[in-house]
Amino acid sequence: MKQLSPNKSTYRAEIDGLRAFAVLSVVFFHAFPSGFKGGFIGVDVFFVISGFLITSHIFQSLEKGQFSFIDFFSRRIRRIFPALILVMIYSLAFGWFVLLSDEFNQLGKHVAGGAAFVSNFIFAGEVGYFSTESEYKPMLHLWSLAVEEQFYIFWPLILWVTWKMRQNLLLICLFFMLSSFLINIFWVNRFPTEIFFWPFGRFWELLIGSVLAWLMLYKANMFVANGNKKNKSLIYILNNFSRNGITTFIGIFVLLASIFLITTDDPFPSYNAIFPVFGAVLVIVGGSTSTFSRSVLSKK
């Protein structure tokens, strides 16, 4: 299938603002769990952002004939490993002096799992994310990084093969997204800890970002090429919503509602994760033109 040329993309400061929102929501959840009961949804927001940005980069590189696995993975290494290694070294040094031998051995196991990006499987075999014991695991936050890295290993290869075979990129995104979402829904009650940590029930959140990347890169050409006035009107309406800030406002409202209404007692991710994921999508679609995006999300 012949793909349409994507629109040129530029750095989007408001997405960095959305990243900050995601990080702060998780920090506030751990610092004030009774006040920010659903602050852990920041991880889901981060997954959407990562899926969107990484897939946008892959699509553009494939379109230009410049995609390289070496370049892709070297960028990930340069971005992640310096900070990751620093955190691990200082955690081990601190643990050497303050932890008992069994606790230090466990920390070493978690550091090794984090370095190999399999810590999500390790934590799934121990206790749940919301259990009291989890508060004493300084490497616990690396589970989400492991999910992202597992996504980065397989997704570029899948997209590259799909592109080489001239198949529809959007359909492949939708297929894997729906498959992961169904795994999440069908198994979350029976295996809540595994679905929370394992990638199979989490990839759909990153893949929604992938679908969004395809739509935002190709949708204008797709609708205009059809010559359909209704489709053109739909694009006009969506663009006006974005310019007026309505899309961003609704997205932020949904995210804030998720933080205060979703709790650790709710099945998660399950259907509950749809709300923060939807909110993140709306903020990304809203772009940088709204007053809130310019005055808040885009500020350094």
C-alpha positions in Angstrom: 0.0 0.0 0.0 1.4 3.4 -0.9 1.6 5.7 2.1 0.9 9.4 1.9 3.6 11.9 2.8 3.3 13.1 6.4 3.2 16.7 7.5 6.4 18.1 8.7 6.6 17.9 12.5 8.5 20.2 14.9 9.4 20.3 18.5 6.2 20.6 20.6 6.9 22.3 24.0 3.3 21.6 25.2 4.1 17.8 25.1 7.0 18.4 27.5 4.4 20.2 29.7 2.2 17.2 29.5 5.2 15.1 30.6 5.7 17.3 33.6 2.0 16.9 34.5 2.4 13.1 34.3 5.5 13.1 36.5 4.1 15.5 39.1 0.9 13.5 39.3 2.9 10.3 40.2 5.0 12.3 42.7 2.0 13.8 44.4 0.3 10.3 44.5 3.3 8.9 46.5 3.6 12.0 48.7 -0.1 12.6 49.4 -1.9 9.3 48.6 -5.1 10.4 50.3 -5.4 13.6 48.3 -4.2 12.4 44.9 -5.7 8.9 44.9 -5.4 8.4 41.2 -2.1 10.2 40.6 -0.6 6.9 39.4 -2.4 7.5 36.1 0.6 9.7 35.1 2.3 6.5 34.0 -0.5 5.9 31.5 -0.2 9.5 30.2 3.6 8.9 29.7 2.9 5.7 27.8 0.7 7.6 25.3 3.3 10.4 24.9 6.1 7.8 24.3 4.0 5.9 21.8 3.1 9.0 19.9 6.6 10.5 19.7 8.5 7.3 19.0 6.0 6.2 16.3 6.0 9.6 14.7 9.8 9.4 14.5 9.7 6.0 12.9 7.0 7.0 10.4 9.0 10.0 9.3 12.3 8.1 9.0 10.6 5.3 7.0 9.0 7.9 4.7 12.4 9.6 4.0 14.2 6.2 3.6 16.4 7.1 6.5 15.3 4.6 9.2 18.2 2.8 10.9 17.9 0.4 13.8 21.4 1.3 14.9 20.5 5.0 15.0 17.2 4.3 16.7 18.6 2.2 19.5 21.7 4.4 20.0 19.4 7.4 20.6 17.5 5.5 23.2 20.8 4.5 24.9 22.1 8.0 25.0 18.8 9.3 26.3 18.2 6.8 29.0 21.4 5.1 30.2 23.4 8.1 31.7 20.6 9.0 34.2 19.7 5.3 34.8 23.3 4.3 35.6 23.7 7.2 37.9 20.5 6.3 39.9 21.6 2.7 40.2 25.1 3.5 41.4 23.9 5.9 44.1 21.1 3.5 45.1 23.6 0.7 45.6 26.1 2.9 47.4 23.4 4.1 49.8 22.0 0.6 50.2 25.4 -0.8 51.1 25.5 1.4 54.2 21.8 1.4 55.4 20.3 -1.9 54.3 20.4 -5.3 55.9 22.0 -8.1 53.8 18.7 -9.5 52.6 17.4 -6.1 51.7 20.6 -5.3 49.9 20.5 -8.5 47.9 16.9 -7.7 46.9 18.1 -4.2 45.8 20.8 -5.8 43.7 18.3 -8.0 42.1 16.1 -5.0 41.3 19.0 -3.0 39.9 20.0 -5.9 37.7 16.4 -6.3 36.5 16.3 -2.6 35.8 19.5 -2.6 33.8 18.2 -5.5 31.7 14.7 -3.8 31.4 12.9 -6.8 32.8 12.1 -5.3 36.2 8.3 -5.3 35.5 8.4 -9.1 35.4 10.4 -9.2 38.6 8.0 -6.9 40.5 5.0 -8.8 39.1 6.3 -11.9 40.8 6.7 -10.2 44.2 4.0 -7.9 45.6 1.6 -5.4 43.9 2.4 -1.8 43.1 0.0 -0.5 45.7 1.0 -2.8 48.6 2.8 -1.5 51.7 5.9 -3.4 50.9 6.3 -1.6 47.6 7.2 1.6 49.4 10.5 0.1 50.4 11.6 -0.7 46.8 13.6 2.2 45.5 13.8 0.7 42.0 10.0 0.1 41.7 9.6 3.0 39.3 11.7 1.2 36.7 8.8 -1.1 35.9 7.3 1.5 33.5 10.7 2.1 31.9 11.0 -1.7 31.3 7.6 -1.7 29.5 8.6 1.2 27.3 11.9 -0.4 26.4 10.2 -3.7 25.6 7.9 -1.8 23.3 11.0 -0.1 21.7 12.5 -3.5 21.0 9.6 -5.0 19.0 7.7 -2.1 17.6 10.3 -0.6 15.2 10.9 -4.0 13.7 7.1 -4.6 13.2 6.7 -1.2 11.5 9.8 -1.7 9.4 8.6 -5.1 8.2 5.1 -3.7 7.5 6.6 -0.8 5.5 8.8 -3.1 3.5 5.9 -5.3 2.7 3.9 -2.2 1.7 1.1 -3.0 4.1 -1.2 -0.6 5.9 0.6 1.0 8.9 -2.6 2.1 10.5 -4.2 -1.3 10.4 -1.2 -2.9 12.0 -1.3 -0.3 14.8 -5.0 -0.9 15.3 -4.5 -4.7 15.3 -1.9 -4.7 18.0 -3.6 -2.0 20.0 -7.0 -3.9 20.1 -5.2 -7.2 20.9 -3.4 -5.7 23.9 -6.6 -3.9 25.1 -8.6 -7.1 25.0 -5.9 -8.9 27.0 -6.1 -6.1 29.5 -9.9 -6.3 29.8 -10.3 -10.1 29.9 -7.5 -10.8 32.3 -7.3 -7.8 34.7 -9.7 -9.3 37.3 -8.0 -12.7 37.3 -4.4 -11.6 37.1 -4.5 -7.9 38.3 -0.8 -7.7 39.3 0.5 -9.3 36.0 -1.8 -7.1 33.9 -0.6 -4.0 35.7 3.1 -4.8 35.3 3.4 -7.0 32.2 3.7 -5.3 28.7 0.9 -7.4 27.1 -1.9 -5.5 28.9 -0.1 -2.2 28.7 1.1 -1.9 25.1 -2.4 -0.6 24.0 -1.7 2.7 25.8 1.5 3.2 23.8 -0.2 2.0 20.6 -3.0 4.5 21.0 -0.2 7.1 20.8 1.0 5.2 17.6 -2.5 5.4 16.1 -2.6 9.1 17.0 0.8 9.6 15.3 -0.5 8.1 12.1 -3.7 10.2 12.2 -1.8 13.5 12.9 0.8 12.8 10.2 -1.5 11.5 7.5 -5.1 12.5 8.3 -5.1 15.8 6.4 -3.9 14.2 3.1 -6.2 11.3 3.7 -9.4 13.4 4.1 -8.5 15.9 1.3 -7.6 13.2 -1.1 -11.1 11.8 -0.9 -12.6 15.0 -2.1 -15.4 14.6 0.5 -16.8 18.0 1.7 -18.1 16.4 4.9 -14.6 15.1 5.7 -13.2 18.6 5.0 -15.8 20.1 7.3 -14.8 17.6 10.0 -11.2 18.7 9.7 -12.2 22.3 9.8 -14.3 21.7 13.0 -11.5 19.8 14.7 -8.9 22.5 13.8 -11.2 25.2 15.3 -11.7 23.2 18.5 -7.9 23.0 18.8 -7.3 26.6 18.0 -9.9 27.7 20.6 -8.4 25.5 23.3 -11.5 23.4 23.8 -9.7 20.2 23.0 -6.9 20.9 25.5 -9.4 22.1 28.1 -11.4 18.9 27.9 -8.2 16.8 28.0 -6.9 18.5 31.1 -10.3 18.3 32.8 -10.4 14.5 32.1 -6.9 14.1 33.4 -7.6 16.0 36.6 -10.9 14.1 37.1 -8.9 10.8 36.7 -6.4 11.8 39.4 -9.2 12.5 41.9 -11.8 9.9 41.0 -9.8 6.8 40.1 -8.4 5.0 43.2 -6.1 2.1 44.0 -9.2 0.0 44.8 -10.4 0.2 41.1 -9.4 -2.5 38.6 -6.5 -1.0 36.7 -5.7 -0.6 33.9 -9.0 -2.1 32.8 -11.6 0.3 31.5 -10.5 2.9 34.0 -7.3 3.6 32.1 -9.3 4.8 29.1 -9.9 8.1 30.8 -6.3 9.3 31.4 -5.4 7.9 28.0 -8.2 9.8 26.3 -7.2 13.0 28.2 -3.6 12.7 27.1 -4.8 12.2 23.5 -6.9 15.3 23.6 -4.1 17.4 25.0 -1.7 16.2 22.2 -4.4 16.9 19.5 -5.1 20.3 21.0 -1.5 21.4 20.1 0.2 24.5 21.2 -2.2 27.2 19.9 -4.5 27.4 22.9 -4.0 29.9 25.7 -3.5 27.1 28.3 -0.9 25.3 26.2 1.1 28.5 25.5 0.9 30.0 29.0 1.2 26.8 31.1 2.2 23.6 29.2 4.8 25.3 27.0 6.6 27.2 29.8 10.1 26.0 30.6 
